């Protein structure tokens, strides 16, 4: 489960980074004019500068350049690639990206895991279905129709995994034993701990 949690977090980080660079940072970064656009506009700029080099007013120069650019766009004989891509930097802005991650990952990013109480409750719920069927018709009871054996036919061995207790899901060896064949020689050291937890949930 821990490995799954790490994989999910790694995937989330990759997706968040891609979205930030592709759709957020690109829109806020200063655009760089495409070489195609520069090639069309620069001759006009140089022409205006050479014809009016004696003028010292920067505002009038800007107005002339703007008017010349408008004339180029309106001229049907000159083709301008309006679909030219705007080049933007792909370097990650770490400060802005950190703020972005805090905003979208404001909650705890741990993978959902069942705690001990939920594990025991779910186990009891599934086993209860088999218990009811076995109590009604013991002779007609079929083990394959249920996920777990009924309590009286189920192995009582308790194992511990990642600090949580689990009861064996196998059927007992025979009516005189409460352990399955797999655990007949195993020491059931967590049996009392599991029963203490079970009693707290029931009472």
DAHU-V980852 format. One line per field, one symbol per residue. burial: # if it has 9 or more other ideal C-beta (glycine too) atoms within 8 Angstrom, else .. A space follows every 10 residues. Layout:
BEGIN
burial: ???
END
This chain:
BEGIN
burial: ....#..##. .#...##.## #..###.... ...#..##.# #..##.###. .#.......# #..##..##. .#........ .......#.. .#...##..# #...#..... ........## ####.##.## #.##...... #....#.### ..######.. ...#####.# .#......## .###...#.# #.##..##.. #..
END
